[in-house]
Amino acid sequence: MPSDAIWAWSIIVAATAGVIIRPFRLPEAIWAVIGAGALVLLGLLPWQDALLGIGKGVDVYLFLIGMMLIAELARLEGLFDYLAALAVEYADGSPQRLFLLIYLVGTLVTVLLSNDATAIVLTPAVYAATRAAGAKPLPYLFVCAFIANAASFVLPISNPANLVVFGARMPHLTEWLRLFALPSAASILLTYVVLRLTQHRALKEETIARSVPHPKLSRGGKLTAVGIIAIGIVLVTASALDRQLGLPTFICGVATSAIVLLISQQSPLPVLRGVSWSVLPLVGGLFVLVEALVKTGVIGQLSALLHQAVAQSIPKAAWSVGIATAFATNVANNLPVGLVAGSVAASDHLPAPVVSAILIGVDLGPNLSVTGSLATILWLVALRREKIEVGAWPFLKLGLLVTPPALVAALAAAIR
């Protein structure tokens, strides 16, 4: 093995470990950028290839910017507080009903607006709802993290990683539903059942208010709600037409923010300051790390191994690659793993069950750890804004209970 490849892999492993562990409590983005920069500065990856890797994430960057803008606008306009009051009223004093309600809303938001939207948009609303109801927020906030990944393959738009895995080979919407409707249903149901069981004691001991003061929704809040609905419609339409999703989301987010701020004569600075811009260099750094893997021949080796497995048994290969991919997302995050998996799938012209298993591993596997998916990282960022810290070990203990049943059920439905 060439020494350059060994050095490159060592840097990639160290950078990935930094993203996961967050030494000195530094943001995840710093470690991804340091790793990417080291690869270039040490001559292990040409700067042109690093730029190529960054360029592969343009659609994801645009998608995230649009979502983060409208989420921050909704927070500032009081939309989350308004929705929180509605949720408490419908729960009618039942913690279990509030838990289910949040799960159903989280499923809907993930399916129509993406798992990142669930992390960005729903998490602050759930925190506001539990705070208003006098409840301990963590059991309900866990719903946002887990449903964001469990429902993220109902539609192509439900997860940016789907764009990364399939790229230009994205199946038509009807074909997608044929492949993933049943696995998605299994994933959503099993995740709820196990998550609900793990939170049974916490919910049983909880007492929540039947009603809270109902804030009046401002005109800006109403326009922001319309903008969120518009984004959902645009994304579903773009998916049905096989169009990329980043630019439409970006345009909707910017347009909605501009309209609301102009009508209310507000400065855009509070919205811009509230956006978690560090997510963008994090994603860019991860894409550069993957480009280094491509250049060191990892993709070719994985393709050869998978080709051999498929030749022996398609179902066995599908199970193996699905579980392996799910595990890998928790080591290196699902966006770069999705990019690697997509490159492997494109080079091998794999059977549908194998490709489906890869996607399920990329989308659902990250529920095991806090850094498995970008959505979970965004969820952590949202929690930190509210001064709530969830460590890697407590999340892993819960993920080890919730993820395997849902993963096995979804793979079984896809490989049937």
N, C-alpha and C positions, 0 to 999 in steps of 0.2 A: 504494500500500500504506500503510495507517494507520501512524503513527509508533509507536503502542502495540504493534502487532504486531511491528514491527521490534525494539523493545526487548525484548519477550517472547522472541522467537526468539534474540536475542543472548545473553540470560541462559541460555536452555536450552542453547545451544551451548557456552557457557562452563562451565556446570555439568557437562554431559556430558563435556567435555574434562577437567575436574577429576577426575571418576570414573575416566576411562581412564588419565590420566597420573599421578595422585596427586602433585601438587606438594608439596614438603617432606615427602614420605612420609606425609602425613596420610591417615587411613582414607577409603575411598570414600564412606562415609555422610556425612561432613562436607560434601563438595562437593554432594551431592544435596540435603541439607537447606538449605545456604546458598542454592542456586539456587531451591528452593521458597519459602524465606522471603523472598528478594528479590522474587519475583513478587508476593507478597502485600503486602509492606511498601511497594512502589512503586505499588500500586494497579493492577497489570497483571492480576491475578487476584483476584476477590473471595474473602474468607476462607471464605465458604460453599461456593464451588466447590472450594477447596483441600481442605476437609473431605470433600466429596463424592468427590474423587479418592482421598484416603486411605482412605475407606470402601470403595472398590472392591477394595482389597487385603486385606480382612479374612480371606477364605478362605486366601489365601497366607500371611498372618501366622500363622494358627493351624497351618497345615501345617508351617511352618518351626519354630515353637516346639516342637511335638510331636517332630519329627525331631531337633532339636538337643538336647533334653532326654535322649532315649534314647541318642543317640550319645555324649554326655558321660558318662552313666551307664555305658555299655558300656566306655568308656575307663578310667574309675576302677575298675570291677569286674574289670579284667584280661581281658575278653572278646577284645579285639583281640590281646593277646599270645598267648592260647590259639589263636586262629585263625591267627596268624602261624606258630606252630610247626607246625600241621597243613599249611599251604601249603608250607613248606620240606620237610617229609617227603614230600609228594606230588610235589614237583619233583625229588627224588632227585638233587640236585647239578646239574641242568640249568637254566641261566638261561633258555633258550628255553622250556622247559616251564613254568617259573615265570611267565614273561611271558604265555603262553597261558592258564594257569590263572587269573591275575589278570584277564585280559580276559573270560574266560567268567563268572567270579564277578561282575565289574563289569556285564556284560550282564544277568545275572539280577537283581542288586540294582536296577539302573536300571529294568528292566521292571516289577518287582513293588513297588518302594518309592520310585521316582522318581529323577531324575538328581541332585536335591539330596541325597538319601540317599547316593548313591554318593560325592559330594564330602564329606559330613559323616561318614558311617559307614565307608566303605571306605578312604578315603585314610589315616587313622591306622593302620588294620590293615595296609595295604600298607607303610607306613613301618616298622612294627614287624617285618613279615616280612623285609624287605630288610636291616634292621639286624641281625636275629637271624641271617640267613644270611651276613652279611659282604659284602653286595652294595652297589653304588652305587645309591641309591634312585631317582634321577631318571627313568631309562627306564621303570621300572615305575609311578612316580607319574604320568607322562604318560598311561598307560593310563586311570587314573581320570578324568582331565580329558576325554579324547576320547570314551571310551565313554559317559560321562555324557550327552553330547549326541547321539551317533550312535544310541543305542538309545532315545532319549527320546520316540519316537512309535510304539512298538510297541503300547502301551495308552494310554487317556486319562489314567491315573494316573501315567504315566511321566515327566511333566513338568508342573509347575504352570502353565507357559505355555500348555499345552493348555486349561486351565480358562479362561485369560484370552482366548484366541482365540475359543473357541466359546461360552463362557458358558452361557446357558440353552438354546442350540441344539446342545448336545453330542450327537453321533450315538450311537445305541445301540451296545453293545459289538460285536455281530455286524457291523453296518454299518461300524464303525471298522476292524475286522480286514479287511474286504473292501477298504477304501480303502488301508490302510497296511501290511498284512502284507508284501507284496512290496517296497515302497519301504524299509521298515525292514530287511528282510533284506539288501538291496543296500547300505544305509548301513553296517550292522554289518560286513559282509564286506569291503567296500572300505576302510573305516577301518582294520580290522585289517591287511590286506595292506600298505597304504602305511605305516602306523605301524611295523609289524614291519620293513619294509625300511629305514626311516630309522634304526632302532635296531639294525640288524644288527651293525655294527662294535662298538658298546658291549657288546652281549650276547656276541659272540664272544670278546672280551677278558676277559670276566668269569669269575670262579671263585666258586662259592657252596658253602656247607656242605651236606652231605647230611642232617644232622639237627642239631637244637638242643635244649637243655634244655626239656622239656615241662612248662609250668606247670600246676598243678592248678586247674581252674575252680571258683571258689567258688559257693556257693548263690546269691549275688546275681548272679554272672555267668550262671548257668544261667537264672535268672528273667528277666534282661535279654534273653537270647537268645530265650526264649519270647515276651517282649513284642515283639521285632522281628518274629518270625514272625506274631504276632497282628496287628500293624499291616499286614503284607502281605496277610493274609487279609481283614481289614476293608476295605482299600483296593480290592482286586479285587471284593469284594462290593458296595461302595458304587458302584464304576464300573458294574458290571452292572445296578444298580438306578437308575442315572442320578442319584446323590446327590452333593452336594458333599463334597469330601475333607478340607477343613481341620479341621472340628470332630471327625470320627472320629480323625484323626491326633493332634490335640491331646489328646483324652480318653485315647487309648491311651498316649501318651507320659507324661502326668501320672500316670495310674493305675499304670503300670509303675514309674515312679520312686518314687511314694509307697509302693507295696508293698515294693519292694526296700529302701528306706531305713528303713521301719518294722521289717521283719523283722531287719535287721542293726543296728538302733538307731543309725543314722548321722544326722548333721546334713545338711539339704539344701543348706547354703551352698556346699560344694565343687562340687556339680553346678551350682548357679545361677551361681557365679562363672566356671565354665568355659565356659558358653554364650556364643556370639558374638552378643550382643544388638544390636550395631551393625548387623547385617544388616537388622533391622526398620525403623529409620529410613531406611536406604538404599532399601529397597523403597518405603516410603511417599513419600519424596522423588521417586523416579522416577515414581510414579503421579501426583503433583501436576504434574510437568513435562508429562506427557502430557495432563492435563486442560487445561493452558494451550494446548497445540496444538489441542485440540478447540475451545476458545473462540475461537481466532484463525482458524478456518475451514480449517485444513489438511485435516481429515477430508473436508469437502465437496469440496475441490479434488481430493484423491486419488480419491474415489469417482467423480467425473466422468471423470477420466483413465482409470480402470480400466474404466468402463462403455464408453467409446469403444473401448478395446483389445479387449474381449470381443466387441463388435459386429463387429469386423473379422475376428478369428480367435481362437477359444477356446484352441487349443494354443499359439499364439504368445503370447497374453496370459498363459497359465499359466507358460510358460518365463520371460517377462519379469518377472512379479511374484514368482516364486519366487526368481530370482537377485537382484532388487532388494531383496527382503525379507531375504535372507541377508546381503547387504552392509550393510543398514541396522542389523541387530542388532549389528554390530560397531562402529557409530557411536554407537548410543544404548541398547544392552542389549536383550535379547530380550523382557523383560517389558513395558516400555513400547511397544516396537515391536509386540508381540503384541496389546496393547490397542488400538493404532491400527489394526492390520490387522483385528482382530476387529470394530471399529466400521465399517470400510470394507466388510467382507464382509457384515455384517448389513444395511447400508443398500442394498446392490446386489443381494442375492439371487443370488449368483454361481453359475456352474456348478461341479459337484463337482471337476473337475480343477483349477480355479483356486483353490478353497478349500484343496484338498490341497497345492497348490504353496506357498500362503501358509504353511501350517502347517509344511511341511518346511523352508522358508526360516527360519522363526522358531526351530525346534528344532535344526536341523543347522548352519545358517549360523554360529552363535556359536563353532564350533570354530576359527574363523580367528584369534580374538584372546582375550586374557586377560579382557577385560571384556564379551565378547559375551553371556554368560549369567550368571544368578545362580549356577548350579552351579559355573562356573569361578571366580567370585569367592569362593565358599565354599571351593573347592579351594585357592585362594591363601591364604585365612585359615588353613586347616588346615596348609598348608606353613609359614607364618610361625610358627606355634606350635612347630614343630620346627626353627626357625632356618634354614629353607631359603627362598631368594629366587629367583623365576623372573621375569625382566624381560619387558616387553611385546614387545621386539624378538626375543629368542630364541624366544618362543612363537609370534610371528607367522611367523617363518621356517619353523617346523615346521607351523603351521596352513596356510600357503600350499601345502604339499606334500600334506597329509592331506585337507583339506576339499574342494577342487574335484572330485576323482574321485568321492567319496562323494555329493556334492551332485548332480552330473550324473546319476549312476546312479539315485539315489532319485527325482529329478524325472522321469527317463525312465520309470521304473516306474509313477509316479503318473499321468502324462499319456498313457500308452499308449492 
